[in-house]
């Protein structure tokens, strides 16, 4: 398991979700579910878990 932030530190959704996505992680383990919304658009997007990131 890879830890993006240390235990007890505040989860910052835009920062930490984009970091996890850039590392091709499709799920995150959290202790309390954050309240977030994601709006994605653009032709540079790829499906989570996709091997082809050359778009």
Phi and psi in radians as a Rosetta constraint file:
Dihedral C 1 N 2 CA 2 C 2 CIRCULARHARMONIC -1.809 0.35
Dihedral N 2 CA 2 C 2 N 3 CIRCULARHARMONIC 2.311 0.35
Dihedral C 2 N 3 CA 3 C 3 CIRCULARHARMONIC -1.750 0.35
Dihedral N 3 CA 3 C 3 N 4 CIRCULARHARMONIC 2.155 0.35
Dihedral C 3 N 4 CA 4 C 4 CIRCULARHARMONIC -1.441 0.35
Dihedral N 4 CA 4 C 4 N 5 CIRCULARHARMONIC -0.615 0.35
Dihedral C 4 N 5 CA 5 C 5 CIRCULARHARMONIC -2.375 0.35
Dihedral N 5 CA 5 C 5 N 6 CIRCULARHARMONIC 2.709 0.35
Dihedral C 5 N 6 CA 6 C 6 CIRCULARHARMONIC -1.310 0.35
Dihedral N 6 CA 6 C 6 N 7 CIRCULARHARMONIC 2.657 0.35
Dihedral C 6 N 7 CA 7 C 7 CIRCULARHARMONIC -1.005 0.35
Dihedral N 7 CA 7 C 7 N 8 CIRCULARHARMONIC 2.346 0.35
Dihedral C 7 N 8 CA 8 C 8 CIRCULARHARMONIC 1.614 0.35
Dihedral N 8 CA 8 C 8 N 9 CIRCULARHARMONIC -0.216 0.35
Dihedral C 8 N 9 CA 9 C 9 CIRCULARHARMONIC -1.461 0.35
Dihedral N 9 CA 9 C 9 N 10 CIRCULARHARMONIC 2.677 0.35
Dihedral C 9 N 10 CA 10 C 10 CIRCULARHARMONIC -1.334 0.35
Dihedral N 10 CA 10 C 10 N 11 CIRCULARHARMONIC 2.331 0.35
Dihedral C 10 N 11 CA 11 C 11 CIRCULARHARMONIC -1.389 0.35
Dihedral N 11 CA 11 C 11 N 12 CIRCULARHARMONIC 2.172 0.35
Dihedral C 11 N 12 CA 12 C 12 CIRCULARHARMONIC -1.961 0.35
Dihedral N 12 CA 12 C 12 N 13 CIRCULARHARMONIC 1.695 0.35
Dihedral C 12 N 13 CA 13 C 13 CIRCULARHARMONIC -0.835 0.35
Dihedral N 13 CA 13 C 13 N 14 CIRCULARHARMONIC -0.927 0.35
Dihedral C 13 N 14 CA 14 C 14 CIRCULARHARMONIC -1.033 0.35
Dihedral N 14 CA 14 C 14 N 15 CIRCULARHARMONIC -0.758 0.35
Dihedral C 14 N 15 CA 15 C 15 CIRCULARHARMONIC -1.214 0.35
Dihedral N 15 CA 15 C 15 N 16 CIRCULARHARMONIC -0.888 0.35
Dihedral C 15 N 16 CA 16 C 16 CIRCULARHARMONIC -1.351 0.35
Dihedral N 16 CA 16 C 16 N 17 CIRCULARHARMONIC -0.570 0.35
Dihedral C 16 N 17 CA 17 C 17 CIRCULARHARMONIC -1.219 0.35
Dihedral N 17 CA 17 C 17 N 18 CIRCULARHARMONIC -0.716 0.35
Dihedral C 17 N 18 CA 18 C 18 CIRCULARHARMONIC -1.164 0.35
Dihedral N 18 CA 18 C 18 N 19 CIRCULARHARMONIC -0.616 0.35
Dihedral C 18 N 19 CA 19 C 19 CIRCULARHARMONIC -1.114 0.35
Dihedral N 19 CA 19 C 19 N 20 CIRCULARHARMONIC -0.801 0.35
Dihedral C 19 N 20 CA 20 C 20 CIRCULARHARMONIC -1.105 0.35
Dihedral N 20 CA 20 C 20 N 21 CIRCULARHARMONIC -0.738 0.35
Dihedral C 20 N 21 CA 21 C 21 CIRCULARHARMONIC -1.110 0.35
Dihedral N 21 CA 21 C 21 N 22 CIRCULARHARMONIC -0.675 0.35
Dihedral C 21 N 22 CA 22 C 22 CIRCULARHARMONIC -1.177 0.35
Dihedral N 22 CA 22 C 22 N 23 CIRCULARHARMONIC -0.374 0.35
Dihedral C 22 N 23 CA 23 C 23 CIRCULARHARMONIC -1.660 0.35
Dihedral N 23 CA 23 C 23 N 24 CIRCULARHARMONIC 0.163 0.35
Dihedral C 23 N 24 CA 24 C 24 CIRCULARHARMONIC 1.115 0.35
Dihedral N 24 CA 24 C 24 N 25 CIRCULARHARMONIC 0.559 0.35
Dihedral C 24 N 25 CA 25 C 25 CIRCULARHARMONIC -1.565 0.35
Dihedral N 25 CA 25 C 25 N 26 CIRCULARHARMONIC 2.250 0.35
Dihedral C 25 N 26 CA 26 C 26 CIRCULARHARMONIC -1.671 0.35
Dihedral N 26 CA 26 C 26 N 27 CIRCULARHARMONIC -0.241 0.35
Dihedral C 26 N 27 CA 27 C 27 CIRCULARHARMONIC -2.402 0.35
Dihedral N 27 CA 27 C 27 N 28 CIRCULARHARMONIC 2.708 0.35
Dihedral C 27 N 28 CA 28 C 28 CIRCULARHARMONIC -2.234 0.35
Dihedral N 28 CA 28 C 28 N 29 CIRCULARHARMONIC 2.487 0.35
Dihedral C 28 N 29 CA 29 C 29 CIRCULARHARMONIC -1.715 0.35
Dihedral N 29 CA 29 C 29 N 30 CIRCULARHARMONIC 2.124 0.35
Dihedral C 29 N 30 CA 30 C 30 CIRCULARHARMONIC -2.264 0.35
Dihedral N 30 CA 30 C 30 N 31 CIRCULARHARMONIC 2.783 0.35
Dihedral C 30 N 31 CA 31 C 31 CIRCULARHARMONIC -1.571 0.35
Dihedral N 31 CA 31 C 31 N 32 CIRCULARHARMONIC -0.461 0.35
Dihedral C 31 N 32 CA 32 C 32 CIRCULARHARMONIC -2.416 0.35
Dihedral N 32 CA 32 C 32 N 33 CIRCULARHARMONIC 2.278 0.35
Dihedral C 32 N 33 CA 33 C 33 CIRCULARHARMONIC -1.154 0.35
Dihedral N 33 CA 33 C 33 N 34 CIRCULARHARMONIC 2.221 0.35
Dihedral C 33 N 34 CA 34 C 34 CIRCULARHARMONIC -1.369 0.35
Dihedral N 34 CA 34 C 34 N 35 CIRCULARHARMONIC 2.703 0.35
Dihedral C 34 N 35 CA 35 C 35 CIRCULARHARMONIC -1.709 0.35
Dihedral N 35 CA 35 C 35 N 36 CIRCULARHARMONIC 1.895 0.35
Dihedral C 35 N 36 CA 36 C 36 CIRCULARHARMONIC -2.450 0.35
Dihedral N 36 CA 36 C 36 N 37 CIRCULARHARMONIC 2.905 0.35
Dihedral C 36 N 37 CA 37 C 37 CIRCULARHARMONIC -2.427 0.35
Dihedral N 37 CA 37 C 37 N 38 CIRCULARHARMONIC 2.473 0.35
Dihedral C 37 N 38 CA 38 C 38 CIRCULARHARMONIC -2.126 0.35
Dihedral N 38 CA 38 C 38 N 39 CIRCULARHARMONIC 2.196 0.35
Dihedral C 38 N 39 CA 39 C 39 CIRCULARHARMONIC -2.038 0.35
Dihedral N 39 CA 39 C 39 N 40 CIRCULARHARMONIC 2.034 0.35
Dihedral C 39 N 40 CA 40 C 40 CIRCULARHARMONIC -2.103 0.35
Dihedral N 40 CA 40 C 40 N 41 CIRCULARHARMONIC 2.477 0.35
Dihedral C 40 N 41 CA 41 C 41 CIRCULARHARMONIC -2.700 0.35
Dihedral N 41 CA 41 C 41 N 42 CIRCULARHARMONIC 2.906 0.35
Dihedral C 41 N 42 CA 42 C 42 CIRCULARHARMONIC 1.932 0.35
Dihedral N 42 CA 42 C 42 N 43 CIRCULARHARMONIC 2.707 0.35
Dihedral C 42 N 43 CA 43 C 43 CIRCULARHARMONIC -1.459 0.35
Dihedral N 43 CA 43 C 43 N 44 CIRCULARHARMONIC -0.057 0.35
Dihedral C 43 N 44 CA 44 C 44 CIRCULARHARMONIC -1.502 0.35
Dihedral N 44 CA 44 C 44 N 45 CIRCULARHARMONIC -0.068 0.35
Dihedral C 44 N 45 CA 45 C 45 CIRCULARHARMONIC -1.327 0.35
Dihedral N 45 CA 45 C 45 N 46 CIRCULARHARMONIC 2.534 0.35
Dihedral C 45 N 46 CA 46 C 46 CIRCULARHARMONIC -2.235 0.35
Dihedral N 46 CA 46 C 46 N 47 CIRCULARHARMONIC 2.751 0.35
Dihedral C 46 N 47 CA 47 C 47 CIRCULARHARMONIC -1.151 0.35
Dihedral N 47 CA 47 C 47 N 48 CIRCULARHARMONIC 2.495 0.35
Dihedral C 47 N 48 CA 48 C 48 CIRCULARHARMONIC -0.990 0.35
Dihedral N 48 CA 48 C 48 N 49 CIRCULARHARMONIC 2.369 0.35
Dihedral C 48 N 49 CA 49 C 49 CIRCULARHARMONIC 1.474 0.35
Dihedral N 49 CA 49 C 49 N 50 CIRCULARHARMONIC -0.034 0.35
Dihedral C 49 N 50 CA 50 C 50 CIRCULARHARMONIC -1.190 0.35
Dihedral N 50 CA 50 C 50 N 51 CIRCULARHARMONIC 2.459 0.35
Dihedral C 50 N 51 CA 51 C 51 CIRCULARHARMONIC -1.432 0.35
Dihedral N 51 CA 51 C 51 N 52 CIRCULARHARMONIC -0.442 0.35
Dihedral C 51 N 52 CA 52 C 52 CIRCULARHARMONIC -1.572 0.35
Dihedral N 52 CA 52 C 52 N 53 CIRCULARHARMONIC 1.771 0.35
Dihedral C 52 N 53 CA 53 C 53 CIRCULARHARMONIC -1.908 0.35
Dihedral N 53 CA 53 C 53 N 54 CIRCULARHARMONIC 0.376 0.35
Dihedral C 53 N 54 CA 54 C 54 CIRCULARHARMONIC -1.582 0.35
Dihedral N 54 CA 54 C 54 N 55 CIRCULARHARMONIC 0.085 0.35
